[in-house]
Amino acid sequence: MLARQYPKRRTTALSTVRIAPLQPSDLAIISEAMDNRYIIAATSDNTRKAYQADIRHYEITWGGSLPASTEDVLKYLHAFADILNPNTLARRLIALKQWHCLQKFVDPTVSPVIAKTLRGIRRTRGKPKEKAAPLLPEHLIKIVEYLATQNTLSSYRDSALLQLGFLGAFRRSELIAICMEDINWQPEGIEIQLKNSKTDQLNVGQYCVIPYGNEQLCAIRALKAWCEKANIESGTIFRRIRKSNQICEDAITPESVNIILKNHAKAVGIENYNDFSSHSMRRGLATTASRGGVSLPAIMRQGRWKQVSTVMEYIEAAQRFEENSAKQVLHKNL
């Protein structure tokens, strides 16, 4: 059988044209033209806002020049070494570094003298980080009982806010972001999906389960009461309330959580009310659960903690008097 004859491929002038490889300058132009939304998304909104505030402090409040030199940064560190917390100064350096790198300027913070100066400031001016006092169940019960006597829209909201914040060990950013669509109502309680979290920067998704409570504390009962009073069927749950009792569509601010907790703690006569913050609820849940014999993995799961050291710090702080060697000596020998 004769072999099938295929027509020869015609050679054109185009077949001899070679495409030159892209040059670095070409890549830079393409990069500038591309949508930078992915670069923006790489940093959380809160971190980006903090960096912007840091740059404003350096440039506007202090009068620093941008781009900055290493000498400029050193002068800035010396100017605020006695005023600002070393951790704040460290974050300001990161903000300056990010600004210069993104603007394609030489990074003035990379010099070893900057790191050494900051280390010296830490050694001479550093102080222990102020920690929020834990909110304990007895505190929360007092507040909930007090709010039950108020019969106002804000009292219904605040009771649900604080009970849910405590039992779910929520961060304030997580708490105010909860929407009705995030809640899965079940016979045993509720399952809340957290779309954004400090420990879930890639938005893989985290869940928090809240069981039904008792006569003293029940976040689910309080949540239902608030949603019914406010006629909330969708969208953000913990919303702003105007003085005219008009309920807004937008959520309360993160700082509002601190204010709400402190104000109600003061109203019921808790002496160290001023030591409370939104973080008190997370500390309180971990502390109380540990005292009740709850396992470390279960505590970490409820609070969505990733670092064992963080939770152990809370637990150990609560046990300083309970498991105290001096206490044992006094009770057994004196």
C-alpha positions as CSV (number, residue, x, y, z in Angstrom):
1,M,0.0,0.0,0.0
2,L,1.4,3.4,-0.9
3,A,2.1,5.7,2.0
4,R,-0.3,8.6,2.3
5,Q,1.2,11.8,1.1
6,Y,0.7,14.8,3.2
7,P,1.2,18.3,1.8
8,K,4.4,20.0,2.9
9,R,3.9,22.7,5.4
10,R,4.2,26.1,3.8
11,T,6.8,28.3,5.3
12,T,5.9,31.9,5.7
13,A,7.8,34.9,6.9
14,L,5.9,34.8,10.2
15,S,7.4,31.4,11.0
16,T,10.9,32.9,11.1
17,V,9.9,35.7,13.5
18,R,11.2,35.3,17.0
19,I,9.6,36.9,20.0
20,A,12.1,38.7,22.1
21,P,12.0,37.9,25.8
22,L,10.5,40.4,28.2
23,Q,13.0,42.8,29.7
24,P,12.8,43.8,33.4
25,S,11.5,47.2,32.3
26,D,8.7,45.6,30.4
27,L,7.8,43.5,33.5
28,A,7.7,46.6,35.6
29,I,5.3,48.3,33.2
30,I,3.0,45.2,33.2
31,S,3.1,45.0,37.0
32,E,2.2,48.6,37.3
33,A,-0.8,48.1,34.9
34,M,-2.1,45.1,36.7
35,D,-4.9,45.3,39.2
36,N,-3.3,45.5,42.7
37,R,-6.4,44.1,44.6
38,Y,-4.5,41.0,45.5
39,I,-1.6,43.0,47.0
40,I,-4.2,44.9,49.0
41,A,-6.0,41.8,50.1
42,A,-2.7,40.3,51.5
43,T,-3.0,42.7,54.4
44,S,-6.0,42.7,56.7
45,D,-8.1,45.9,56.9
46,N,-7.2,46.5,60.6
47,T,-3.5,46.1,59.9
48,R,-3.7,48.4,56.9
49,K,-5.5,51.1,58.9
50,A,-2.9,50.8,61.7
51,Y,-0.1,51.3,59.2
52,Q,-1.8,54.3,57.6
53,A,-2.2,55.8,61.1
54,D,1.5,55.1,61.8
55,I,2.6,56.9,58.6
56,R,0.4,59.9,59.4
57,H,2.0,60.1,62.9
58,Y,5.5,60.1,61.4
59,E,4.8,62.5,58.6
60,I,2.1,64.8,59.9
61,T,2.3,64.7,63.7
62,W,6.1,64.6,63.9
63,G,6.8,66.3,60.5
64,G,9.0,63.6,59.1
65,S,9.9,63.5,55.4
66,L,9.0,60.7,53.0
67,P,10.9,59.0,51.6
68,A,12.9,58.9,54.8
69,S,16.6,58.3,55.5
70,T,18.0,56.1,58.3
71,E,19.0,59.3,60.1
72,D,15.3,60.5,59.9
73,V,14.1,57.3,61.4
74,L,16.7,57.4,64.2
75,K,15.6,61.0,65.1
76,Y,12.0,59.8,65.2
77,L,12.8,56.9,67.5
78,H,14.7,59.2,69.9
79,A,11.9,61.8,69.8
80,F,9.3,59.3,71.0
81,A,11.4,56.8,73.0
82,D,10.2,58.3,76.3
83,I,6.6,58.8,75.1
84,L,5.5,55.7,73.1
85,N,5.5,52.1,74.1
86,P,8.4,50.2,72.4
87,N,5.9,47.9,70.8
88,T,4.2,50.9,69.2
89,L,7.5,52.1,67.9
90,A,8.3,48.7,66.5
91,R,5.0,48.7,64.6
92,R,5.8,52.2,63.3
93,L,9.0,50.9,61.9
94,I,7.2,48.1,60.1
95,A,4.7,50.7,58.6
96,L,7.7,52.8,57.4
97,K,9.3,49.7,55.9
98,Q,6.1,48.7,54.1
99,W,5.6,52.2,52.7
100,H,9.1,52.4,51.3
101,C,9.1,48.9,49.8
102,L,5.7,49.4,48.1
103,Q,6.8,52.8,46.8
104,K,10.1,51.2,45.6
105,F,12.3,53.4,47.7
106,V,15.3,52.3,49.7
107,D,14.2,50.9,53.1
108,P,15.6,53.2,55.8
109,T,14.8,50.7,58.6
110,V,17.0,47.9,57.4
111,S,20.1,49.4,58.9
112,P,21.5,47.5,62.0
113,V,21.6,50.7,63.9
114,I,17.8,50.9,63.8
115,A,17.3,47.5,65.3
116,K,20.0,48.1,67.9
117,T,18.4,51.4,68.9
118,L,15.0,49.8,69.3
119,R,16.5,47.1,71.4
120,G,18.0,49.7,73.6
121,I,14.7,51.5,74.0
122,R,13.1,48.2,75.0
123,R,15.7,47.5,77.6
124,T,15.5,51.0,79.2
125,R,11.9,52.0,78.6
126,G,10.1,48.7,78.2
127,K,7.3,47.7,80.7
128,P,5.0,44.7,81.0
129,K,2.1,44.8,78.7
130,E,-1.1,45.8,80.3
131,K,-3.6,43.0,80.4
132,A,-7.3,43.1,80.6
133,A,-8.9,41.6,83.8
134,P,-10.8,38.4,83.2
135,L,-14.6,38.7,83.1
136,L,-15.8,35.9,85.3
137,P,-19.3,34.3,85.4
138,E,-20.2,36.0,88.6
139,H,-19.5,39.3,87.0
140,L,-21.5,38.5,83.9
141,I,-24.5,37.2,85.9
142,K,-24.6,40.5,87.9
143,I,-24.6,42.5,84.6
144,V,-27.2,40.3,82.9
145,E,-29.5,40.6,86.0
146,Y,-29.1,44.3,86.0
147,L,-29.9,44.6,82.2
148,A,-33.0,42.5,82.7
149,T,-34.5,45.3,84.9
150,Q,-33.9,48.0,82.3
151,N,-36.3,46.9,79.5
152,T,-34.7,49.1,76.8
153,L,-33.5,48.2,73.3
154,S,-29.9,48.8,74.3
155,S,-30.3,46.5,77.4
156,Y,-31.6,43.7,75.2
157,R,-28.7,44.2,72.7
158,D,-26.0,44.5,75.4
159,S,-27.2,41.4,77.2
160,A,-27.0,39.3,74.1
161,L,-23.7,40.9,73.1
162,L,-21.9,40.2,76.4
163,Q,-23.3,36.7,76.9
164,L,-22.4,35.7,73.3
165,G,-19.0,37.4,73.6
166,F,-18.2,35.5,76.8
167,L,-19.4,32.0,75.9
168,G,-18.0,32.2,72.4
169,A,-14.7,33.8,73.5
170,F,-15.1,36.2,70.6
171,R,-12.7,38.9,69.6
172,R,-14.6,42.2,69.3
173,S,-14.0,42.3,65.5
174,E,-15.6,38.8,65.2
175,L,-18.5,39.7,67.5
176,I,-19.7,42.8,65.7
177,A,-19.3,41.1,62.3
178,I,-21.8,38.4,63.1
179,C,-24.9,38.4,60.7
180,M,-28.1,36.4,60.9
181,E,-27.0,34.5,57.8
182,D,-24.0,33.2,59.7
183,I,-26.1,31.5,62.4
184,N,-27.2,27.9,62.1
185,W,-29.9,27.2,64.6
186,Q,-29.9,23.7,66.0
187,P,-31.7,21.8,68.8
188,E,-28.6,21.8,71.0
189,G,-27.8,25.4,70.4
190,I,-26.3,27.6,67.6
191,E,-23.4,27.2,65.3
192,I,-21.9,30.5,64.1
193,Q,-19.7,30.7,61.0
194,L,-16.9,33.3,61.3
195,K,-16.1,34.6,57.8
196,N,-13.2,36.7,59.0
197,S,-11.0,36.2,61.9
198,K,-7.5,37.3,63.2
199,T,-6.4,33.6,63.1
200,D,-8.0,32.9,59.7
201,Q,-6.5,35.5,57.4
202,L,-7.1,33.3,54.4
203,N,-10.8,33.1,55.1
204,V,-10.9,29.3,55.2
205,G,-13.7,29.6,57.7
206,Q,-14.1,29.0,61.4
207,Y,-17.0,27.9,63.5
208,C,-18.1,28.6,67.1
209,V,-20.7,26.5,68.8
210,I,-22.8,28.0,71.7
211,P,-25.0,25.5,73.6
212,Y,-28.2,26.5,75.4
213,G,-27.6,27.8,78.9
214,N,-29.4,27.9,82.2
215,E,-31.7,30.3,84.0
216,Q,-28.8,32.6,84.8
217,L,-26.9,32.7,81.6
218,C,-28.2,31.8,78.1
219,A,-26.7,33.6,75.1
220,I,-29.2,32.0,72.8
221,R,-32.2,33.1,74.7
222,A,-30.8,36.6,75.0
223,L,-30.0,36.7,71.3
224,K,-33.5,35.6,70.3
225,A,-35.0,38.3,72.6
226,W,-32.8,41.0,71.1
227,C,-33.5,40.0,67.5
228,E,-37.3,39.9,68.1
229,K,-37.3,43.3,69.8
230,A,-35.2,44.8,67.0
231,N,-37.0,43.0,64.2
232,I,-33.7,41.7,62.9
233,E,-34.2,39.0,60.3
234,S,-31.0,39.5,58.2
235,G,-27.8,41.3,58.2
236,T,-25.7,42.6,61.1
237,I,-27.0,41.6,64.5
238,F,-25.4,44.0,66.9
239,R,-26.4,47.4,65.5
240,R,-26.1,51.0,66.6
241,I,-29.1,52.5,68.3
242,R,-29.8,56.2,68.0
243,K,-31.1,58.3,70.9
244,S,-34.5,58.2,69.3
245,N,-34.5,54.4,69.7
246,Q,-34.0,54.1,65.9
247,I,-32.0,51.0,65.1
248,C,-29.4,51.6,62.4
249,E,-28.4,49.1,59.7
250,D,-24.7,49.3,60.5
251,A,-22.9,47.5,63.3
252,I,-21.6,49.1,66.5
253,T,-17.9,49.9,66.5
254,P,-15.2,47.7,68.0
255,E,-14.5,50.3,70.7
256,S,-18.2,50.3,71.6
257,V,-17.8,46.8,73.0
258,N,-15.2,48.0,75.5
259,I,-17.5,50.9,76.5
260,I,-20.6,48.8,76.9
261,L,-18.8,46.3,79.1
262,K,-17.1,48.9,81.3
263,N,-20.3,51.0,81.7
264,H,-22.4,48.0,82.8
265,A,-19.6,46.6,85.1
266,K,-19.5,50.0,86.8
267,A,-23.3,50.2,87.1
268,V,-23.4,46.9,89.1
269,G,-20.5,47.9,91.4
270,I,-17.6,45.8,90.1
271,E,-14.6,47.6,91.6
272,N,-12.1,46.9,88.9
273,Y,-14.5,47.8,86.1
274,N,-11.9,50.1,84.5
275,D,-9.6,47.1,84.0
276,F,-12.1,45.4,81.7
277,S,-12.0,45.4,77.9
278,S,-13.5,43.3,75.2
279,H,-10.6,40.9,75.7
280,S,-11.8,40.3,79.3
281,M,-14.5,38.0,77.8
282,R,-11.9,35.8,76.1
283,R,-9.7,35.7,79.2
284,G,-12.6,35.0,81.4
285,L,-13.9,32.0,79.3
286,A,-10.4,30.4,79.3
287,T,-9.9,31.0,83.0
288,T,-13.3,29.7,84.0
289,A,-13.1,26.7,81.7
290,S,-9.7,25.7,83.1
291,R,-10.9,25.9,86.7
292,G,-13.8,23.7,85.7
293,G,-11.4,21.0,84.4
294,V,-12.0,21.6,80.7
295,S,-9.2,20.2,78.6
296,L,-6.7,22.5,76.9
297,P,-7.7,21.4,73.3
298,A,-11.4,22.1,74.1
299,I,-10.6,25.6,75.4
300,M,-8.5,26.4,72.4
301,R,-11.2,25.2,70.0
302,Q,-13.8,27.3,71.6
303,G,-11.7,30.5,71.5
304,R,-10.1,29.5,68.2
305,W,-6.6,30.0,69.7
306,K,-3.7,28.8,67.6
307,Q,-0.9,29.2,70.2
308,V,-0.9,27.1,73.3
309,S,1.3,29.6,75.0
310,T,-1.4,32.3,74.8
311,V,-4.0,30.1,76.5
312,M,-1.5,28.8,79.1
313,E,-0.8,32.4,80.1
314,Y,-4.4,33.0,80.9
315,I,-4.7,29.7,82.8
316,E,-1.5,30.2,84.8
317,A,-2.5,33.7,85.8
318,A,-5.7,32.3,87.2
319,Q,-3.8,29.6,89.2
320,R,-1.2,31.8,90.9
321,F,-3.1,31.6,94.2
322,E,-4.8,28.3,93.7
323,E,-1.6,26.3,93.0
324,N,0.8,28.3,95.1
325,S,3.6,26.6,97.0
326,A,3.7,29.2,99.7
327,K,0.0,28.7,100.3
328,Q,0.5,24.9,100.7
329,V,3.3,25.5,103.2
330,L,1.2,27.9,105.3
331,H,-1.8,25.6,105.4
332,K,0.1,22.4,106.3
333,N,2.8,23.7,108.7
334,L,1.3,26.8,110.4
